[in-house]
Amino acid sequence: MNEYDIEMLKNLANLHDIGKIQVDLSVLNKTDILTSEDWNEIKKHPIVGYEIVKEITFLKDNANAVLYHHEREDGLGYPFGIDGKQIPYFAKIISIADSYDAMTTDRPYRKALTPAEAILEIKKNRNRQFDGNLCDKMIEVLNEENQIKL
């Protein structure tokens, strides 16, 4: 990617979950299993985030990365259930980076995975949740960064 695209991606990545400002904190911080109502609340955040980001002049043309960052290659994501052919490239990058971050960060309901465990999860979800080529690149970068060979 060129410098402009990298800067664009950084800005979008920093704002990708801004829609969570409309999700009740009791849902976001819940330690119990989420109810279907809780999930329905959480699944709204990409749409809310998109509505915010599309109003930012220099991000509006790529705001769909925020909208689609929870879509999956296999079409089982949200909010629309579109498949990999329809998911914008920036959204695919944000998805895999966000997932790695989520896996390697403690959550109210579970402890963080190690980098090696997270890499195995990424491998398991290659071409299902994540774009296969981006999985390969992400694993390559993480292996170099963490001195892991899996």
DSSP file (Angstrom, degrees, kcal/mol; ACC not computed):
  #  RESIDUE AA STRUCTURE BP1 BP2  ACC     N-H-->O    O-->H-N    N-H-->O    O-->H-N    TCO  KAPPA ALPHA  PHI   PSI    X-CA   Y-CA   Z-CA
    1    1 A M              0   0    0      0, 0.0     2,-0.1     0, 0.0     0, 0.0   0.000 360.0 360.0 360.0 149.5    0.0    0.0    0.0
    2    2 A N     >  -     0   0    0      1,-0.1     4,-2.2     4,-0.0     5,-0.2  -0.317 360.0 -98.0 -80.3 171.5    1.1    3.6   -0.6
    3    3 A E  H  > S+     0   0    0      1,-0.2     4,-2.5     2,-0.2     5,-0.2   0.874 122.8  53.8 -59.5 -39.9    1.6    6.1    2.2
    4    4 A Y  H  > S+     0   0    0      1,-0.2     4,-2.6     2,-0.2    -1,-0.2   0.937 109.8  47.0 -61.7 -46.7   -1.8    7.6    1.7
    5    5 A D  H  > S+     0   0    0      1,-0.2     4,-2.9     2,-0.2    -1,-0.2   0.878 110.8  52.5 -63.5 -38.2   -3.6    4.3    2.0
    6    6 A I  H  X S+     0   0    0     -4,-2.2     4,-2.5     2,-0.2    -1,-0.2   0.930 111.5  45.6 -63.8 -44.5   -1.6    3.4    5.1
    7    7 A E  H  X S+     0   0    0     -4,-2.5     4,-2.2     2,-0.2    -2,-0.2   0.905 113.0  50.9 -64.4 -41.0   -2.6    6.7    6.7
    8    8 A M  H  X S+     0   0    0     -4,-2.6     4,-2.6    -5,-0.2     5,-0.2   0.945 111.3  48.1 -59.5 -48.9   -6.2    6.2    5.6
    9    9 A L  H  X S+     0   0    0     -4,-2.9     4,-3.0     1,-0.2     5,-0.2   0.896 109.2  53.2 -61.2 -42.0   -6.2    2.7    7.1
   10   10 A K  H  X S+     0   0    0     -4,-2.5     4,-2.3     2,-0.2    -1,-0.2   0.931 111.1  46.4 -58.5 -46.2   -4.7    3.9   10.4
   11   11 A N  H  X S+     0   0    0     -4,-2.2     4,-1.1     2,-0.2    -2,-0.2   0.919 114.5  46.6 -63.9 -44.2   -7.4    6.5   10.8
   12   12 A L  H  X S+     0   0    0     -4,-2.6     4,-0.8     1,-0.2     3,-0.4   0.907 111.8  51.5 -64.2 -41.6  -10.2    4.0    9.9
   13   13 A A  H >< S+     0   0    0     -4,-3.0     3,-0.6     1,-0.2     4,-0.3   0.892 106.9  53.4 -63.3 -39.5   -8.7    1.4   12.3
   14   14 A N  H 3< S+     0   0    0     -4,-2.3    -1,-0.2     1,-0.2    -2,-0.2   0.775 119.4  34.7 -65.9 -24.7   -8.6    3.9   15.1
   15   15 A L  H >< S+     0   0    0     -4,-1.1     3,-2.2    -3,-0.4     4,-0.3   0.387  83.3 107.9-108.3   2.0  -12.3    4.7   14.6
   16   16 A H  T << S+     0   0    0     -4,-0.8     3,-0.3    -3,-0.6    -1,-0.1   0.773  87.5  38.0 -59.2 -28.9  -13.6    1.3   13.6
   17   17 A D  T >  S+     0   0    0     -4,-0.3     3,-2.3    -3,-0.2    -1,-0.3   0.178  77.9 114.1-106.0  17.1  -15.5    0.7   16.9
   18   18 A I  G X   +     0   0    0     -3,-2.2     3,-1.8     1,-0.3    -1,-0.2   0.784  65.9  71.6 -59.5 -25.9  -16.7    4.2   17.5
   19   19 A G  G >  S+     0   0    0     -3,-0.3     3,-1.7    -4,-0.3    -1,-0.3   0.662  76.7  80.0 -64.0 -15.3  -20.3    2.9   17.0
   20   20 A K  G X   +     0   0    0     -3,-2.3     3,-1.7     1,-0.3    -1,-0.3   0.601  68.5  85.0 -68.8  -9.0  -19.9    1.2   20.4
   21   21 A I  G <  S+     0   0    0     -3,-1.8    -1,-0.3     1,-0.3    -2,-0.1   0.735  91.0  49.5 -63.1 -19.3  -20.7    4.6   22.0
   22   22 A Q  G <  S+     0   0    0     -3,-1.7     2,-0.5    -4,-0.1    -1,-0.3   0.339  91.0  95.1-100.6   6.3  -24.3    3.7   21.5
   23   23 A V  S <  S-     0   0    0     -3,-1.7     5,-0.1    -4,-0.1    19,-0.0  -0.854  87.5-107.4 -97.7 131.0  -24.0    0.2   23.1
   24   24 A D    >>  -     0   0    0     -2,-0.5     4,-1.9     1,-0.1     3,-1.3  -0.281  20.5-133.0 -56.3 133.3  -24.9    0.1   26.7
   25   25 A L  H 3> S+     0   0    0      1,-0.3     4,-2.5     2,-0.2    -1,-0.1   0.809 104.9  64.5 -59.9 -30.4  -21.8   -0.3   28.9
   26   26 A S  H 34 S+     0   0    0      1,-0.2    -1,-0.3     2,-0.2    -2,-0.1   0.823 106.6  44.0 -64.2 -28.6  -23.5   -3.1   30.9
   27   27 A V  H X4 S+     0   0    0     -3,-1.3     3,-1.1     2,-0.2    -2,-0.2   0.910 113.6  49.0 -78.2 -46.0  -23.6   -5.1   27.6
   28   28 A L  H 3< S+     0   0    0     -4,-1.9    -2,-0.2     1,-0.2    -3,-0.2   0.829 118.7  39.6 -63.6 -31.9  -20.0   -4.3   26.6
   29   29 A N  T 3< S+     0   0    0     -4,-2.5    -1,-0.2    -5,-0.2    -2,-0.2   0.282  84.7 135.7-101.2  10.1  -18.7   -5.2   30.1
   30   30 A K    <   -     0   0    0     -3,-1.1    79,-0.2     1,-0.1     4,-0.1  -0.324  36.0-169.6 -64.7 135.8  -20.8   -8.2   30.7
   31   31 A T        +     0   0    0     77,-0.1    -1,-0.1     2,-0.1     3,-0.1   0.596  65.9  77.3 -99.2 -15.5  -19.1  -11.3   32.1
   32   32 A D  S    S-     0   0    0      1,-0.2     2,-0.2     3,-0.0    77,-0.1  -0.292 102.7 -72.3 -83.6 174.6  -22.0  -13.6   31.6
   33   33 A I        -     0   0    0      1,-0.1     2,-0.2    -2,-0.1    -1,-0.2  -0.486  58.4-110.7 -64.9 135.9  -23.0  -15.2   28.3
   34   34 A L        -     0   0    0     -2,-0.2    -1,-0.1    -4,-0.1     2,-0.1  -0.486  27.6-133.5 -73.0 138.1  -24.6  -12.6   26.0
   35   35 A T     >  -     0   0    0     -2,-0.2     4,-2.4     1,-0.1     5,-0.2  -0.334  28.8-103.2 -79.5 169.9  -28.3  -12.9   25.3
   36   36 A S  H  > S+     0   0    0      1,-0.2     4,-2.2     2,-0.2     5,-0.1   0.849 125.9  54.0 -64.1 -32.0  -29.7  -12.6   21.8
   37   37 A E  H  > S+     0   0    0      2,-0.2     4,-1.8     1,-0.2    -1,-0.2   0.907 107.5  50.3 -66.2 -41.2  -30.8   -9.1   22.8
   38   38 A D  H  > S+     0   0    0      1,-0.2     4,-2.4     2,-0.2    -2,-0.2   0.937 111.3  48.4 -60.1 -47.1  -27.3   -8.2   23.9
   39   39 A W  H  X S+     0   0    0     -4,-2.4     4,-2.8     1,-0.2    -1,-0.2   0.890 107.9  54.5 -61.7 -40.0  -25.9   -9.5   20.5
   40   40 A N  H  < S+     0   0    0     -4,-2.2     4,-0.3     1,-0.2    -1,-0.2   0.878 109.4  48.9 -62.1 -36.6  -28.5   -7.5   18.6
   41   41 A E  H >< S+     0   0    0     -4,-1.8     3,-1.3     1,-0.2     4,-0.4   0.942 112.9  46.3 -65.1 -48.6  -27.3   -4.4   20.4
   42   42 A I  H >< S+     0   0    0     -4,-2.4     3,-1.8     1,-0.3    -2,-0.2   0.878 104.1  62.3 -62.9 -39.2  -23.6   -5.1   19.7
   43   43 A K  T 3< S+     0   0    0     -4,-2.8     4,-0.3     1,-0.3    -1,-0.3   0.602  94.2  64.9 -66.6  -9.8  -24.3   -5.9   16.0
   44   44 A K  T X> S+     0   0    0     -3,-1.3     4,-2.2    -4,-0.3     3,-0.6   0.689  78.5  85.2 -81.8 -19.0  -25.6   -2.3   15.5
   45   45 A H  H <> S+     0   0    0     -3,-1.8     4,-2.7    -4,-0.4   -26,-0.3   0.803  83.1  54.8 -63.3 -31.9  -22.2   -0.8   16.2
   46   46 A P  H 3> S+     0   0    0      0, 0.0     4,-2.3     0, 0.0    -1,-0.2   0.901 111.3  46.1 -65.7 -35.6  -20.8   -1.1   12.7
   47   47 A I  H <> S+     0   0    0     -3,-0.6     4,-2.3    -4,-0.3    -2,-0.2   0.931 114.6  46.3 -69.7 -45.3  -23.8    0.8   11.2
   48   48 A V  H  X S+     0   0    0     -4,-2.2     4,-1.5     1,-0.2    -1,-0.2   0.925 113.8  49.6 -61.7 -44.3  -23.6    3.5   13.9
   49   49 A G  H  X S+     0   0    0     -4,-2.7     4,-3.0    -5,-0.2     5,-0.2   0.906 109.2  51.5 -61.5 -42.5  -19.9    3.8   13.4
   50   50 A Y  H  X S+     0   0    0     -4,-2.3     4,-2.7     1,-0.2    -1,-0.2   0.918 106.1  54.8 -59.7 -44.4  -20.3    4.1    9.6
   51   51 A E  H  < S+     0   0    0     -4,-2.3    -1,-0.2     1,-0.2     4,-0.2   0.840 114.2  41.7 -60.6 -32.9  -22.9    6.9   10.1
   52   52 A I  H >< S+     0   0    0     -4,-1.5     3,-1.4    -3,-0.2    -2,-0.2   0.945 116.0  46.4 -76.4 -51.8  -20.3    8.8   12.1
   53   53 A V  H >< S+     0   0    0     -4,-3.0     3,-1.9     1,-0.3     6,-0.2   0.817 101.8  64.3 -66.7 -32.4  -17.2    8.1   10.0
   54   54 A K  T 3< S+     0   0    0     -4,-2.7    -1,-0.3     1,-0.3    -2,-0.1   0.676  96.8  60.1 -67.1 -13.3  -18.9    8.9    6.7
   55   55 A E  T <  S+     0   0    0     -3,-1.4     2,-0.8    -4,-0.2    -1,-0.3   0.508  81.4  94.3 -89.0  -5.6  -19.4   12.5    7.9
   56   56 A I  S X> S-     0   0    0     -3,-1.9     3,-1.9    -4,-0.2     4,-1.8  -0.800  76.1-142.0 -89.6 114.0  -15.6   12.9    8.3
   57   57 A T  T 34 S+     0   0    0     -2,-0.8     3,-0.4     1,-0.3     4,-0.4   0.842  94.7  42.6 -47.7 -52.7  -14.6   14.5    5.0
   58   58 A F  T 34 S+     0   0    0      1,-0.2    -1,-0.3     2,-0.1    -4,-0.1   0.585 121.5  41.6 -78.4  -6.6  -11.2   12.8    4.4
   59   59 A L  T X4 S+     0   0    0     -3,-1.9     3,-2.0    -6,-0.2     4,-0.4   0.557  85.4  94.1-108.2 -13.0  -12.6    9.3    5.5
   60   60 A K  G >< S+     0   0    0     -4,-1.8     3,-0.9    -3,-0.4     4,-0.2   0.812  80.5  56.6 -57.0 -35.6  -16.0    9.4    3.9
   61   61 A D  G 3  S+     0   0    0     -4,-0.4    -1,-0.3     1,-0.2     3,-0.1   0.699 118.8  32.9 -70.5 -17.0  -14.9    7.5    0.7
   62   62 A N  G X  S+     0   0    0     -3,-2.0     3,-2.1    -9,-0.1     4,-0.3   0.201  81.3 112.6-120.8  13.8  -13.6    4.6    2.8
   63   63 A A  T X>  +     0   0    0     -3,-0.9     3,-1.4    -4,-0.4     4,-1.4   0.722  62.3  78.1 -61.3 -20.7  -16.1    4.7    5.6
   64   64 A N  H 3> S+     0   0    0      1,-0.3     4,-2.2    -4,-0.2    -1,-0.3   0.709  79.1  70.9 -63.6 -17.5  -17.5    1.3    4.4
   65   65 A A  H <4 S+     0   0    0     -3,-2.1     4,-0.3     2,-0.2    -1,-0.3   0.871 100.9  45.5 -63.3 -35.3  -14.4   -0.3    6.1
   66   66 A V  H X4 S+     0   0    0     -3,-1.4     3,-0.8    -4,-0.3    -2,-0.2   0.898 111.9  52.0 -71.4 -42.1  -16.1    0.6    9.4
   67   67 A L  H 3< S+     0   0    0     -4,-1.4     3,-0.3     1,-0.2    -2,-0.2   0.868 119.0  34.0 -61.1 -39.2  -19.5   -0.7    8.2
   68   68 A Y  T >< S+     0   0    0     -4,-2.2     3,-1.9     1,-0.2    -1,-0.2   0.251  79.1 110.8-105.6  12.0  -18.1   -4.1    7.1
   69   69 A H  T <  S+     0   0    0     -3,-0.8    -1,-0.2    -4,-0.3    -2,-0.1   0.615  83.2  47.7 -70.0  -9.0  -15.3   -4.8    9.6
   70   70 A H  T 3  S+     0   0    0      8,-0.4     8,-1.6    -3,-0.3    -1,-0.3   0.255  87.0 109.4-109.9  11.0  -17.4   -7.7   11.2
   71   71 A E    <   -     0   0    0     -3,-1.9     2,-0.3     6,-0.3    12,-0.1  -0.482  59.2-141.8 -78.4 159.6  -18.3   -9.3    7.9
   72   72 A R    >   -     0   0    0     10,-0.7     3,-1.6    -2,-0.1     5,-0.3  -0.866  21.1-117.5-126.2 156.0  -16.6  -12.7    7.1
   73   73 A E  T 3  S+     0   0    0     56,-0.9    11,-1.9    -2,-0.3    12,-0.3   0.867 116.6  51.3 -55.7 -38.6  -15.2  -14.4    4.0
   74   74 A D  T 3  S-     0   0    0     54,-2.6    -1,-0.3     9,-0.2     9,-0.2   0.428 116.5-112.3 -84.5   1.7  -17.8  -17.1    4.4
   75   75 A G  S <  S+     0   0    0     -3,-1.6     8,-0.1     7,-0.4    -2,-0.1   0.563  87.7 113.7  82.7   8.4  -20.8  -14.7    4.6
   76   76 A L        +     0   0    0     52,-0.3    -3,-0.1     2,-0.1     7,-0.1   0.242  52.9  97.1 -97.4  13.8  -21.5  -15.5    8.2
   77   77 A G        -     0   0    0      5,-0.4    -6,-0.3    -5,-0.3    -8,-0.0  -0.021  65.6 -68.4 -86.6-165.9  -20.6  -12.1    9.6
   78   78 A Y  S    S+     0   0    0     -8,-1.6    -8,-0.4     2,-0.2    -2,-0.1  -0.955  87.0  17.8-140.8 158.4  -22.7   -9.0   10.5
   79   79 A P  S    S+     0   0    0      0, 0.0    -1,-0.1     0, 0.0   -11,-0.1  -0.989 134.9   6.6 -90.5  -9.2  -24.4   -6.6   10.0
   80   80 A F  S    S-     0   0    0      2,-0.1    -2,-0.2   -12,-0.0   -12,-0.0   0.602  85.0-125.7-114.1 -13.0  -25.4   -7.8    6.5
   81   81 A G        +     0   0    0      1,-0.2     2,-0.1    -5,-0.0    -3,-0.1   0.851  49.8 161.9  69.9  34.3  -23.9  -11.3    6.0
   82   82 A I        -     0   0    0      1,-0.1   -10,-0.7     4,-0.1    -5,-0.4  -0.470  32.4-121.9 -82.5 160.1  -22.0  -10.5    2.8
   83   83 A D    >>  -     0   0    0     -9,-0.2     3,-2.0    -8,-0.1     4,-0.6  -0.424  32.5 -86.3-100.6 178.3  -19.2  -12.7    1.6
   84   84 A G  G >4 S+     0   0    0    -11,-1.9     3,-0.7     1,-0.3   -11,-0.1   0.756 120.1  62.8 -54.8 -33.5  -15.6  -12.0    0.9
   85   85 A K  G 34 S+     0   0    0    -12,-0.3    -1,-0.3     1,-0.2   -12,-0.1   0.770 109.6  42.2 -65.2 -23.6  -16.1  -10.8   -2.7
   86   86 A Q  G <4 S+     0   0    0     -3,-2.0    -1,-0.2   -13,-0.1    -2,-0.2   0.509  90.8 100.8-100.3  -6.9  -18.2   -7.9   -1.4
   87   87 A I  S << S-     0   0    0     -3,-0.7   -22,-0.1    -4,-0.6     5,-0.1  -0.686  75.9-120.1 -86.7 125.8  -16.0   -6.9    1.6
   88   88 A P     >  -     0   0    0      0, 0.0     4,-1.9     0, 0.0     3,-0.2  -0.285  21.4-117.8 -62.7 149.0  -13.7   -3.9    1.0
   89   89 A Y  H  > S+     0   0    0      1,-0.2     4,-2.0     2,-0.2     5,-0.2   0.889 113.6  52.3 -56.5 -45.6  -10.0   -4.5    1.4
   90   90 A F  H  > S+     0   0    0      1,-0.2     4,-2.6     2,-0.2    -1,-0.2   0.885 107.9  52.7 -61.1 -37.7   -9.6   -2.0    4.3
   91   91 A A  H  > S+     0   0    0     -3,-0.2     4,-2.5     1,-0.2    -1,-0.2   0.890 107.3  52.4 -63.9 -38.8  -12.5   -3.8    6.1
   92   92 A K  H  X S+     0   0    0     -4,-1.9     4,-1.8     2,-0.2    -2,-0.2   0.897 111.0  46.8 -64.1 -40.3  -10.7   -7.1    5.7
   93   93 A I  H  X S+     0   0    0     -4,-2.0     4,-2.3     2,-0.2     5,-0.2   0.938 113.0  48.2 -67.1 -46.3   -7.5   -5.7    7.2
   94   94 A I  H  X S+     0   0    0     -4,-2.6     4,-3.0     1,-0.2     5,-0.3   0.898 109.1  56.2 -60.4 -40.2   -9.3   -4.1   10.1
   95   95 A S  H  X S+     0   0    0     -4,-2.5     4,-2.2     1,-0.2    -1,-0.2   0.933 111.1  40.3 -58.5 -49.9  -11.2   -7.4   10.7
   96   96 A I  H  X S+     0   0    0     -4,-1.8     4,-2.2     2,-0.2    -1,-0.2   0.889 118.1  47.5 -71.3 -38.3   -8.1   -9.5   11.1
   97   97 A A  H  X S+     0   0    0     -4,-2.3     4,-2.4     2,-0.2    -2,-0.2   0.916 113.5  48.3 -67.1 -42.9   -6.1   -6.9   13.1
   98   98 A D  H  X S+     0   0    0     -4,-3.0     4,-2.7    -5,-0.2    -2,-0.2   0.891 111.3  50.7 -63.7 -40.7   -9.1   -6.3   15.4
   99   99 A S  H  X S+     0   0    0     -4,-2.2     4,-2.7    -5,-0.3    -2,-0.2   0.920 110.2  48.8 -64.6 -43.9   -9.6  -10.0   15.9
  100  100 A Y  H  X S+     0   0    0     -4,-2.2     4,-2.0     2,-0.2    -2,-0.2   0.935 112.8  48.7 -60.8 -45.5   -5.9  -10.5   16.8
  101  101 A D  H  < S+     0   0    0     -4,-2.4     4,-0.2     1,-0.2    -2,-0.2   0.922 112.3  48.4 -59.9 -45.0   -6.1   -7.6   19.3
  102  102 A A  H >< S+     0   0    0     -4,-2.7     3,-1.0     1,-0.2    -1,-0.2   0.902 112.0  49.4 -62.8 -41.5   -9.3   -9.0   20.8
  103  103 A M  H 3< S+     0   0    0     -4,-2.7    10,-3.5     1,-0.2    -1,-0.2   0.848 113.6  45.0 -67.2 -33.1   -7.8  -12.5   21.2
  104  104 A T  T 3< S+     0   0    0     -4,-2.0     2,-0.4     8,-0.2    -1,-0.2   0.229 101.3  80.9 -99.5  14.4   -4.6  -11.2   22.8
  105  105 A T  S <  S-     0   0    0     -3,-1.0     8,-0.1    -4,-0.2     2,-0.0  -0.963  86.1-109.8-120.0 136.2   -6.3   -8.8   25.2
  106  106 A D        -     0   0    0     -2,-0.4     5,-0.2     6,-0.1    -2,-0.1  -0.380  37.0-163.9 -59.9 139.8   -8.0   -9.8   28.5
  107  107 A R  B >   -A  110   0A   0      3,-3.0     3,-1.0    -4,-0.1   -78,-0.1  -0.840  34.3-107.7-120.8 160.5  -11.7   -9.5   28.4
  108  108 A P  T 3  S+     0   0    0      0, 0.0   -77,-0.1     0, 0.0     3,-0.1   0.804 121.9  41.4 -57.5 -26.7  -14.2   -9.4   31.3
  109  109 A Y  T 3  S+     0   0    0      1,-0.2     2,-0.3   -79,-0.2   -78,-0.1   0.460 124.9  12.1-103.2  -4.2  -15.3  -12.9   30.3
  110  110 A R  B <  S-A  107   0A   0     -3,-1.0    -3,-3.0     3,-0.0    -1,-0.2  -0.983  72.6-102.3-167.1 158.7  -11.9  -14.5   29.5
  111  111 A K        -     0   0    0     -2,-0.3    -6,-0.1    -5,-0.2    -5,-0.1  -0.455  51.5 -91.5 -80.1 157.3   -8.1  -14.2   29.8
  112  112 A A        -     0   0    0     -8,-0.2    -8,-0.2    -2,-0.1     2,-0.2  -0.321  36.1-121.8 -67.1 148.9   -6.1  -13.2   26.7
  113  113 A L        -     0   0    0    -10,-3.5    -1,-0.1    -8,-0.1    -7,-0.0  -0.547  30.4-107.3 -81.0 157.0   -4.6  -15.8   24.4
  114  114 A T     >  -     0   0    0     -2,-0.2     4,-2.5     1,-0.1     5,-0.2  -0.423  34.0-105.3 -73.9 161.8   -0.9  -15.9   23.8
  115  115 A P  H  > S+     0   0    0      0, 0.0     4,-2.3     0, 0.0     5,-0.2   0.900 123.4  52.5 -55.0 -40.0    0.3  -14.6   20.4
  116  116 A A  H  > S+     0   0    0      2,-0.2     4,-1.9     1,-0.2     5,-0.1   0.912 109.6  47.7 -63.8 -42.3    1.0  -18.3   19.4
  117  117 A E  H  > S+     0   0    0      1,-0.2     4,-1.8     2,-0.2    -1,-0.2   0.898 111.7  50.7 -64.4 -40.1   -2.6  -19.3   20.3
  118  118 A A  H  X S+     0   0    0     -4,-2.5     4,-2.3     1,-0.2    -2,-0.2   0.889 107.5  53.1 -65.5 -39.2   -4.0  -16.3   18.5
  119  119 A I  H  X S+     0   0    0     -4,-2.3     4,-2.6     1,-0.2    -1,-0.2   0.902 107.0  52.3 -62.4 -40.6   -2.0  -17.2   15.4
  120  120 A L  H  X S+     0   0    0     -4,-1.9     4,-2.4     1,-0.2    -1,-0.2   0.893 108.7  50.7 -62.1 -38.8   -3.4  -20.7   15.5
  121  121 A E  H  X S+     0   0    0     -4,-1.8     4,-1.5     2,-0.2    -2,-0.2   0.900 109.2  50.5 -64.8 -41.0   -6.9  -19.2   15.6
  122  122 A I  H  < S+     0   0    0     -4,-2.3     3,-0.3     1,-0.2    -2,-0.2   0.931 110.9  49.2 -62.0 -44.7   -6.1  -17.0   12.6
  123  123 A K  H >< S+     0   0    0     -4,-2.6     3,-1.4     1,-0.2    -2,-0.2   0.911 108.6  53.5 -59.9 -42.5   -4.9  -20.1   10.7
  124  124 A K  H 3< S+     0   0    0     -4,-2.4    -1,-0.2     1,-0.3    -2,-0.2   0.812 111.7  45.7 -61.6 -30.5   -8.0  -22.0   11.7
  125  125 A N  T >X>S+     0   0    0     -4,-1.5     5,-2.3    -3,-0.3     3,-1.6   0.194  78.3 137.7-102.5  15.6  -10.2  -19.3   10.3
  126  126 A R  B <45S+b  130   0B   0     -3,-1.4     5,-0.2     1,-0.3     6,-0.1  -0.455  83.7   0.2 -62.9 128.9   -8.3  -18.8    7.0
  127  127 A N  T 345S+     0   0    0      3,-2.2    -1,-0.3    -2,-0.2     4,-0.1   0.500 129.7  68.9  64.9   6.3  -10.8  -18.4    4.1
  128  128 A R  T <45S-     0   0    0     -3,-1.6   -54,-2.6     2,-0.2   -52,-0.3   0.698 123.3  -1.9-109.2 -66.8  -13.7  -18.7    6.6
  129  129 A Q  T  <5S+     0   0    0     -4,-1.6   -56,-0.9   -56,-0.2     2,-0.3   0.842 133.7  43.2 -89.7 -40.3  -13.6  -15.6    8.7
  130  130 A F  B   <S-b  126   0B   0     -5,-2.3    -3,-2.2    -8,-0.2    -2,-0.2  -0.753  90.4 -97.9-113.8 152.8  -10.5  -14.0    7.2
  131  131 A D     >  -     0   0    0     -2,-0.3     4,-2.3    -5,-0.2     5,-0.2  -0.474  34.8-133.8 -61.4 130.0   -9.2  -13.4    3.7
  132  132 A G  H  > S+     0   0    0      1,-0.2     4,-2.1     2,-0.2     5,-0.1   0.889 102.6  48.7 -59.4 -44.3   -6.6  -16.2    3.0
  133  133 A N  H  > S+     0   0    0      1,-0.2     4,-2.1     2,-0.2    -1,-0.2   0.897 112.4  48.6 -65.0 -39.9   -3.9  -13.9    1.6
  134  134 A L  H  > S+     0   0    0      2,-0.2     4,-3.0     1,-0.2    -1,-0.2   0.856 108.0  55.8 -68.7 -33.7   -4.3  -11.4    4.5
  135  135 A C  H  X S+     0   0    0     -4,-2.3     4,-2.8     2,-0.2     5,-0.3   0.947 107.9  48.5 -58.8 -48.2   -4.0  -14.4    6.9
  136  136 A D  H  X S+     0   0    0     -4,-2.1     4,-2.2     1,-0.2    -2,-0.2   0.921 114.6  44.8 -59.3 -45.6   -0.7  -15.4    5.4
  137  137 A K  H  X S+     0   0    0     -4,-2.1     4,-2.5     2,-0.2    -1,-0.2   0.916 113.5  50.1 -65.3 -43.6    0.6  -11.8    5.6
  138  138 A M  H  X S+     0   0    0     -4,-3.0     4,-2.9     1,-0.2     5,-0.2   0.928 112.2  47.0 -61.8 -45.6   -0.6  -11.3    9.1
  139  139 A I  H  X S+     0   0    0     -4,-2.8     4,-2.8    -5,-0.2     5,-0.2   0.896 110.6  53.1 -63.9 -40.4    0.9  -14.6   10.3
  140  140 A E  H  X S+     0   0    0     -4,-2.2     4,-2.0    -5,-0.3    -2,-0.2   0.942 112.9  43.5 -59.1 -48.2    4.2  -13.7    8.6
  141  141 A V  H  X S+     0   0    0     -4,-2.5     4,-2.8     1,-0.2    -2,-0.2   0.926 115.1  48.6 -64.6 -45.7    4.3  -10.3   10.3
  142  142 A L  H  X S+     0   0    0     -4,-2.9     4,-2.9     1,-0.2     6,-0.3   0.885 109.3  52.7 -64.7 -38.6    3.3  -11.8   13.7
  143  143 A N  H  X>S+     0   0    0     -4,-2.8     5,-1.2    -5,-0.2     4,-1.1   0.917 112.9  44.8 -61.8 -43.0    5.9  -14.5   13.4
  144  144 A E  H  <5S+     0   0    0     -4,-2.0     3,-0.2    -5,-0.2    -2,-0.2   0.934 116.9  45.7 -64.9 -45.7    8.6  -11.9   12.8
  145  145 A E  H  <5S+     0   0    0     -4,-2.8    -2,-0.2     1,-0.2    -1,-0.2   0.892 124.5  31.2 -64.3 -42.9    7.4   -9.7   15.6
  146  146 A N  H  <5S-     0   0    0     -4,-2.9    -1,-0.2    -5,-0.2    -2,-0.2   0.389 101.7-122.9-100.9   1.6    7.0  -12.4   18.2
  147  147 A Q  T  <5 +     0   0    0     -4,-1.1     2,-0.4    -3,-0.2    -3,-0.2   0.892  63.3 145.7  56.5  40.8    9.7  -14.7   17.0
  148  148 A I      < -     0   0    0     -5,-1.2     2,-0.5    -6,-0.3    -1,-0.2  -0.875  36.0-164.8-110.5 140.6    7.2  -17.5   16.7
  149  149 A K              0   0    0     -2,-0.4   -33,-0.0    -3,-0.1    -5,-0.0  -0.928 360.0 360.0-125.6 108.2    7.2  -20.2   14.0
  150  150 A L              0   0    0     -2,-0.5    -1,-0.1   -11,-0.1   -11,-0.0   0.346 360.0 360.0-123.2 360.0    4.0  -22.1   13.6
